[in-house]
């Protein structure tokens, strides 16, 4: 019959073995210890001397989506099932040497080939909790923190079972993956794709580009304010896109649909408005300036079906966000046309 023991929080186990061999003697992974990441194979792990606690979790479980709050303002964690046969797994190992040896745990083929020697191994089944919060740097959204808790995991080595209850695994940080360095230009401008795609305006910043797919007749050479453009998930005629490329963006990449370059992230405005005000130049008669402002815009990710979103104001600097809120929206730029 298997021996079943339970651990709550960070309690040190003391299990003896009749033959004197090393068994699951301790489970000493404090919540303050560092969680390391293997980008090659979705592994997250903590080490303590010769011990390693390894969590393999699907990227879908760590999307950048802030956790919901209950009526009292407390985080509602997401529950994720852990099993030896599923996409999400947990593993405890005790090695014959230091567990933090380079390339010991991170291995492109999945859970690693064992070297140094594995003295004992326990696999787990149960449930973990994930609490996701936003991280801000100088008031600007920089990424997310995913706090992982072992709600209830039963580890087994085939002969014995050990149950871990409410044990903090640690936190995993993920960046948003773009800079959004817009808003500091002295004279922000928006340009079009000329004769290649007359219905496409854009503005670039390094690897990022904001694209406006508006009908070609949107910008009329008449002084005044155009009807407000509303963005929604269903809207097809007026698209506001934000894309993050693997390399620096230029006009050819944005305008020529035959040129292929890796898009690391794709986003589309799913709510908010565009406000366009047109004036005629005092210096050049017949030249019209169309000032484009974006108000209360939220973007939804489109390259993956994650449901991730971000609001325009939270990726701006504090100063630019305040200016946008006080001046009827964020000044994306001015688009110039000739009569």
GIMOQUI-V161023 format. One record per run of one state. SS is the DSSP state (H for helix, E for strand, - for the rest). FROM is the first residue (numbers start at 0). TO is the last residue. Records with the same first field share a line. If there is no record, write none. Layout:
SS=FROM-TO, FROM-TO
//
This chain:
-=0-1, 8-34, 38-41, 48-49, 56-57, 62-67, 69-73, 75-76, 82-87, 95-116, 137-138, 156-158, 175-187, 189-189, 193-195, 205-206, 213-222, 225-227, 230-237, 245-249, 255-261, 280-285, 301-307, 311-311, 315-316, 326-328, 338-338
E=2-7, 35-37, 42-47, 50-55, 68-68, 74-74, 77-81, 88-94, 117-136, 139-155, 159-174, 188-188, 190-192, 196-204, 207-212, 223-224, 228-229, 238-244, 262-279, 286-300, 308-310, 329-337
H=58-61, 250-254, 312-314, 317-325
//
